[in-house]
Amino acid sequence: METLQVGMKHTAEREVVEAMTTKRGDYRVFSTPSMVQFCEASAGELVAPHLKPGQGQVGIVVTIRHMGATPMGKRVRAEVELTGMDRRRLSFRIRVFDDVEQVGECDHDRFIVDLDKYQAKLKKKIEG
């Protein structure tokens, strides 16, 4: 985690497949829940190489604005920037584009967790 720095950037691309769409009239378009997942995953991709063994990450805040429709079969691109760090809390600004225009923007926070502690807490919850 020590190698993470504010200002770091990452770009991710995906094809909009049917599972990522909702139906609008005669068309299937990139859904807002899929945009949220794409933004979270793209920020996670920036962070992952910088984690120590035994560390993981979880999303804790997502504020999204879906600004335009992207038809199924087109590609979307997330441009991710790490904009803030407060100990283990990381903040990101993400802009989402298709091949025509910007279609979304997102502010997203993630938290670095110790996997042993996280899984122990989850196991306790599952076992009741």
C-alpha positions as CSV (number, residue, x, y, z in Angstrom):
1,M,0.0,0.0,0.0
2,E,3.0,2.3,0.5
3,T,3.4,2.6,-3.2
4,L,-0.1,4.2,-3.8
5,Q,0.0,7.9,-4.4
6,V,-2.6,10.5,-5.0
7,G,-2.7,11.3,-8.7
8,M,-2.2,7.8,-9.8
9,K,-4.4,6.9,-12.8
10,H,-5.7,3.7,-14.5
11,T,-7.9,3.1,-17.5
12,A,-10.1,0.1,-18.0
13,E,-12.3,-1.0,-20.9
14,R,-15.2,-3.4,-21.3
15,E,-17.6,-4.4,-24.0
16,V,-21.2,-3.9,-23.0
17,V,-22.6,-7.4,-23.1
18,E,-26.2,-8.4,-22.5
19,A,-25.7,-9.2,-18.8
20,M,-24.7,-5.6,-18.3
21,T,-27.8,-4.1,-19.9
22,T,-31.4,-3.1,-19.4
23,K,-34.1,-2.7,-22.0
24,R,-35.1,0.8,-23.1
25,G,-37.7,0.6,-25.8
26,D,-36.3,-1.5,-28.7
27,Y,-32.7,-1.3,-27.4
28,R,-30.6,-2.9,-24.7
29,V,-28.3,-0.3,-23.0
30,F,-25.6,-0.3,-20.4
31,S,-27.4,-0.3,-17.0
32,T,-26.7,2.0,-14.1
33,P,-26.0,-1.0,-11.7
34,S,-23.4,-2.3,-14.3
35,M,-21.8,1.2,-14.4
36,V,-21.5,1.1,-10.6
37,Q,-19.8,-2.3,-10.8
38,F,-17.5,-1.2,-13.6
39,C,-16.4,1.9,-11.6
40,E,-15.8,-0.2,-8.5
41,A,-13.9,-2.9,-10.4
42,S,-11.8,-0.3,-12.3
43,A,-10.8,1.5,-9.1
44,G,-10.0,-1.9,-7.6
45,E,-7.7,-2.7,-10.6
46,L,-5.7,0.4,-9.8
47,V,-5.2,-0.6,-6.2
48,A,-4.7,-4.4,-6.4
49,P,-1.0,-4.4,-7.5
50,H,-0.1,-2.2,-4.5
51,L,-1.6,-4.4,-1.7
52,K,0.6,-6.4,0.6
53,P,0.0,-10.1,0.9
54,G,-3.0,-10.7,3.2
55,Q,-4.7,-7.4,2.3
56,G,-7.8,-6.9,0.3
57,Q,-10.2,-4.0,-0.5
58,V,-13.8,-3.2,-0.3
59,G,-16.0,-0.5,-1.7
60,I,-17.6,1.7,0.9
61,V,-19.1,4.7,-1.0
62,V,-20.4,5.2,-4.5
63,T,-21.9,8.4,-5.9
64,I,-22.7,8.0,-9.6
65,R,-24.2,10.1,-12.3
66,H,-25.3,8.2,-15.4
67,M,-25.4,10.8,-18.2
68,G,-26.0,8.9,-21.4
69,A,-27.1,5.6,-23.0
70,T,-24.5,3.2,-24.4
71,P,-26.0,0.4,-26.6
72,M,-25.1,-3.2,-26.1
73,G,-22.1,-4.2,-28.2
74,K,-20.3,-0.9,-27.8
75,R,-17.3,-0.4,-25.5
76,V,-17.1,1.6,-22.3
77,R,-13.9,3.1,-20.8
78,A,-13.3,4.1,-17.2
79,E,-10.7,6.7,-16.5
80,V,-9.8,6.4,-12.8
81,E,-7.8,8.8,-10.7
82,L,-6.8,8.3,-7.0
83,T,-7.8,11.7,-5.6
84,G,-7.3,11.1,-1.8
85,M,-5.8,8.9,0.8
86,D,-6.6,8.9,4.6
87,R,-4.8,5.9,6.1
88,R,-6.6,2.9,4.6
89,R,-9.4,4.9,3.0
90,L,-8.9,5.7,-0.7
91,S,-10.9,8.2,-2.8
92,F,-11.4,8.1,-6.5
93,R,-12.8,10.2,-9.3
94,I,-13.9,8.1,-12.3
95,R,-15.2,9.2,-15.7
96,V,-16.9,6.8,-18.0
97,F,-17.0,7.1,-21.8
98,D,-18.3,5.2,-24.7
99,D,-16.9,5.8,-28.2
100,V,-19.1,8.9,-28.7
101,E,-19.3,10.8,-25.4
102,Q,-18.8,10.8,-21.7
103,V,-21.7,8.7,-20.3
104,G,-21.0,8.8,-16.5
105,E,-19.0,10.1,-13.6
106,C,-18.4,8.6,-10.2
107,D,-16.9,9.5,-6.8
108,H,-15.9,6.3,-5.1
109,D,-14.2,5.4,-1.8
110,R,-12.5,2.1,-1.1
111,F,-11.1,0.7,2.2
112,I,-8.0,-1.5,2.5
113,V,-8.8,-4.5,4.8
114,D,-6.8,-7.2,6.5
115,L,-8.3,-10.4,4.9
116,D,-7.9,-12.6,8.1
117,K,-9.8,-10.1,10.2
118,Y,-12.4,-9.5,7.5
119,Q,-13.0,-13.2,6.9
120,A,-13.2,-14.0,10.7
121,K,-15.8,-11.3,11.1
122,L,-17.8,-12.6,8.1
123,K,-17.5,-16.2,9.4
124,K,-18.9,-15.1,12.8
125,K,-21.8,-13.4,11.1
126,I,-22.6,-16.4,8.9
127,E,-22.5,-18.8,11.9
128,G,-24.8,-16.5,13.8
